[in-house]
Amino acid sequence: MTNKTFNQITADAQTKLKKLAKQNGWTWFYNLHQREVVIYAEKLLKIYKQGDRKILIIACWLHDIAHYYAKSPKEILAVKATHHIDGAKIAGEFLKKYQISADEIKRIQNCILCHRNTKPYQPKTLEEKMMAVADTMSHFGSIFYFTYFKFHPDHSLEQMIEDDLAKIKRDRRDINLLPRARKLVAKECQLIQKLLANYSKK
């Protein structure tokens, strides 16, 4: 794809996400997580310079698009288990109107499918790994773990700690897809884990 097409896709993706976020109450999620993923993807591209920036950045903007159609925390939890699959389908439809090859669309969809690093969709290409790792790194670079009650308003603090520690364990696993990326969030990861672990010991 040309630079012009890439710029148009990313601009339109942001417009679409902002509109959906405003309609369904997810502007906070867009501001907290969506933009952070793109920021970390750009950092990864400085380390893994052979990565395809256009494929990766478009995938980053679209990877959670299925979430934005949910109209409540209950709905988003229902969507969560398959949002990578639903998101890849939505992204495929969204990209059809642009001058972009079928192969490029497929590669973007595969990044979205693999961003959760769960079977049978586990990252294989560099861009797929970068997508999964950028998504994970964004959790450590923000207050992501402390938004738990936005999704689980009826859970106890103790349940949050337990679930967040389990989530951190999975996130550390995912960062290992690209070992050179670990240093970018090592301090943040240790601090968040320590805060949560200290409470769980009380």
CORURHU-V827582 format. One record per backbone hydrogen bond with DSSP energy under -1.0 kcal/mol. NH is the residue of the N-H (numbers start at 1). CO is the residue of the C=O. E is the energy in kcal/mol with one decimal. If there is no record, write none. Layout:
BEGIN
nh=NH co=CO e=E
nh=NH co=CO e=E
END
This chain:
BEGIN
nh=6 co=2 e=-2.5
nh=7 co=3 e=-2.7
nh=8 co=4 e=-2.1
nh=9 co=5 e=-2.7
nh=10 co=6 e=-2.5
nh=11 co=7 e=-2.0
nh=12 co=8 e=-2.7
nh=13 co=9 e=-2.6
nh=14 co=10 e=-2.0
nh=15 co=11 e=-2.0
nh=16 co=12 e=-2.6
nh=17 co=13 e=-2.7
nh=18 co=14 e=-2.6
nh=19 co=15 e=-2.0
nh=20 co=16 e=-2.4
nh=21 co=17 e=-2.9
nh=22 co=18 e=-2.4
nh=23 co=19 e=-2.2
nh=24 co=20 e=-2.4
nh=25 co=21 e=-1.0
nh=26 co=21 e=-2.4
nh=30 co=26 e=-2.1
nh=31 co=27 e=-2.6
nh=32 co=28 e=-2.3
nh=33 co=29 e=-2.8
nh=34 co=29 e=-1.4
nh=35 co=30 e=-1.6
nh=37 co=33 e=-2.1
nh=38 co=34 e=-1.2
nh=39 co=35 e=-2.1
nh=40 co=36 e=-2.5
nh=41 co=37 e=-2.0
nh=42 co=38 e=-2.1
nh=43 co=39 e=-1.5
nh=44 co=40 e=-2.3
nh=45 co=41 e=-2.0
nh=48 co=44 e=-3.5
nh=51 co=48 e=-1.8
nh=56 co=52 e=-2.4
nh=57 co=53 e=-3.0
nh=58 co=54 e=-1.9
nh=59 co=55 e=-2.1
nh=60 co=56 e=-2.4
nh=61 co=57 e=-2.1
nh=62 co=58 e=-1.7
nh=63 co=59 e=-1.6
nh=65 co=62 e=-1.8
nh=67 co=64 e=-1.6
nh=69 co=66 e=-1.1
nh=70 co=67 e=-1.7
nh=76 co=72 e=-2.4
nh=77 co=73 e=-1.8
nh=78 co=74 e=-1.4
nh=79 co=75 e=-2.0
nh=80 co=76 e=-1.8
nh=82 co=79 e=-1.5
nh=86 co=82 e=-2.9
nh=87 co=83 e=-2.4
nh=88 co=84 e=-1.5
nh=89 co=85 e=-1.6
nh=90 co=86 e=-2.5
nh=91 co=87 e=-2.7
nh=92 co=88 e=-2.0
nh=93 co=89 e=-1.9
nh=94 co=90 e=-2.5
nh=95 co=91 e=-2.3
nh=98 co=95 e=-1.7
nh=100 co=98 e=-2.0
nh=105 co=101 e=-2.2
nh=106 co=102 e=-2.3
nh=107 co=103 e=-2.3
nh=108 co=104 e=-2.2
nh=109 co=105 e=-2.7
nh=110 co=106 e=-2.4
nh=111 co=107 e=-1.7
nh=112 co=108 e=-1.9
nh=113 co=109 e=-2.9
nh=114 co=110 e=-2.0
nh=117 co=114 e=-1.5
nh=118 co=121 e=-1.0
nh=121 co=118 e=-1.8
nh=122 co=120 e=-1.1
nh=129 co=125 e=-2.2
nh=130 co=126 e=-2.7
nh=131 co=127 e=-2.3
nh=132 co=128 e=-2.1
nh=133 co=129 e=-2.6
nh=134 co=130 e=-2.6
nh=135 co=131 e=-2.1
nh=136 co=132 e=-1.9
nh=137 co=133 e=-3.2
nh=138 co=134 e=-1.7
nh=139 co=136 e=-1.2
nh=141 co=137 e=-1.5
nh=146 co=143 e=-1.5
nh=147 co=144 e=-1.9
nh=150 co=147 e=-2.2
nh=151 co=148 e=-1.4
nh=152 co=148 e=-2.0
nh=155 co=152 e=-1.6
nh=160 co=156 e=-1.9
nh=161 co=157 e=-2.4
nh=162 co=158 e=-2.1
nh=163 co=159 e=-2.7
nh=164 co=160 e=-3.1
nh=165 co=161 e=-2.4
nh=166 co=162 e=-1.7
nh=167 co=163 e=-2.2
nh=168 co=164 e=-2.7
nh=169 co=165 e=-1.8
nh=170 co=166 e=-1.7
nh=171 co=167 e=-2.6
nh=172 co=168 e=-2.7
nh=173 co=169 e=-1.6
nh=174 co=170 e=-2.1
nh=175 co=171 e=-2.2
nh=176 co=172 e=-1.1
nh=177 co=174 e=-1.9
nh=178 co=175 e=-1.9
nh=181 co=178 e=-2.6
nh=182 co=179 e=-1.2
nh=184 co=181 e=-1.5
nh=185 co=182 e=-1.2
nh=189 co=185 e=-2.7
nh=190 co=186 e=-2.2
nh=191 co=187 e=-2.3
nh=192 co=188 e=-2.5
nh=193 co=189 e=-2.3
nh=194 co=190 e=-2.2
nh=195 co=191 e=-2.5
nh=196 co=192 e=-2.2
nh=197 co=193 e=-2.8
nh=198 co=194 e=-2.7
nh=199 co=195 e=-1.5
nh=200 co=196 e=-2.0
nh=201 co=197 e=-1.1
nh=202 co=199 e=-1.6
END
